[in-house]
Amino acid sequence: MTVETGFTPWMSLAGGVLIGLSATMLMALNGRIAGMTGILSGIIPPVSADWTWRIAFLAGAVLAPVVFLIAGGAIEYAVPVSLPLLVLGGLLVGTGVYFGAGCTSGHGVCGMARLSPRSIAATLTFMIATGITVFLVRHVLGG
């Protein structure tokens, strides 16, 4: 099965602007980094004392696409792998987030903006790993 990646420059730009705006607002108003795994970990027991803004941030991340769909937008997606491979991928990403001390939003968006050497190294690592994975899946394995 060949998966074709759609080219959506305007939607991608709008999404990037919204991610950047939300990360900037969270830092400016709360002094916190918008790393999704760090935010999520604060609402899993033991719950952080500052759980209210975490719930609000996560609710916005979940509700924004719902509002987009209600407004008549369409979200096209495809999952070109089996459920076991999807679970395996999730476990690998979770392991990387744990050992990398953060996720793409924390390191790639917020850490890079702060010129954090650790975040620059983490972002380079997961971008290189992503490129290798895409190459292997699409051109070696034929997916």
N, C-alpha and C positions, 0 to 999 in steps of 0.2 A: 504494500500500500504506500503510495506516495502522498505526502502531505505538502500542500502548497501554502506558503506563507503569504497572506494578504498584505498589500502595501496600503497603509492607512495613515498618511502623514498628518492630516488634520486632527484625526481622533487621537493619534499618538502624541501630538503636540499639546492638545487640550489635556490629556491625561497627565503628561509630564508637568504642565503648569500647575494643575491641581495638586499633584503630589508635592511639588516644590513649595507651593503656597501653604499647604497644610503643615509641612515640616518646618517652614519658617515661622508660621504662626505658633506652633507648639513650642518652639525654642524661644520665641520672643515673649510669649504670654505665660509660659510655664517653666521655661528654663530646662526643658526636657528634649531628648533626642527622639525622633520619630522612627525608632526601630520596632517593627511590628512584633517581633518575638519578645523583645523586652517589655513592650506594652502588654502583650498577652500574658506573659509570665506573672505580671502583677495582679492579675485577677484569678489566678489559679492558686488554691490554698498552698501555703499560707498567703492570704490576700494582703496586698500592700495597703498602707494607710491612705494612699492617694488613689484608690481604686476608682473613684467617680470619674475623673477625667479619662482614665484608661477605657472605661466602659463607653463613654461618650465618643471617644476617638474610634474605637472598634465598631460601634454602632454606625457611625458615619461612613466607615469603609464598607460596611455591609449594605446600608440603606441607599447609598449613592447610586449603585447600579440599578436598584429597584426603582428609584425615582426616574432614572434615565429610561428604563423600559416603560414605565407608566406614561412618560412624556412622549412615547412613540418611537424611541430609539430601538435599535436592534444590536444584540451582542452575538456575533458569530463565533463559535468555537467548535473545536473537534478534539476528541481524545483518541488519538490513533494507536493506543496501546491497550493491552488487556488489563483487567483489574489487578492481577498479581504484579505486573510491571509498574503500574501506577503506585501501588502500595510500596514496592521496593524503591521507586524513585523518591517517594515521600520520606521513607526512612533514611535514605542517603542524604537528602537535603537536610533533614532534621539533625543528623549526625554532623554534617558540615556546619550548621548553625551553632551547634553546641561547642564544637572544637574551635570554630572560628570566632567565638564570642560575639556573635551578631549575624544579622541577615543582610540581604541586599539593600534594604531600605536604610538600615542603621549605618552600615559601612559605605554603601554605594552612593546614597543621597546625602546623608547628614555628615558622615565621617570625611568623605571626599571634599565636601564644602568647607570643612574646618581644617583641611590639609593635614589630617591625621595620618602619620606614616603607617600605623597599623591598619587603618582603613584602606589606604592606597594599596598596601600589600594584599589585603584580603580581597579587594575588588579585582585587582589584577589576577589573582589566583582563580576566583570563580569565573571570571570572564574567559580566561584561557581554558579552564576545564569545560565551560559551556561550548566554546568553539570546537574543542576536540570531540566532545560528545555529539554535537550536531553533525560534524564531519563523519564520524564513525557510523552513526545511525543512518544518515542519508546516503552516504557514498560507499561505505564498506559493507554494512549489513543490509543495505537496500531498503530501508524503511521510509 
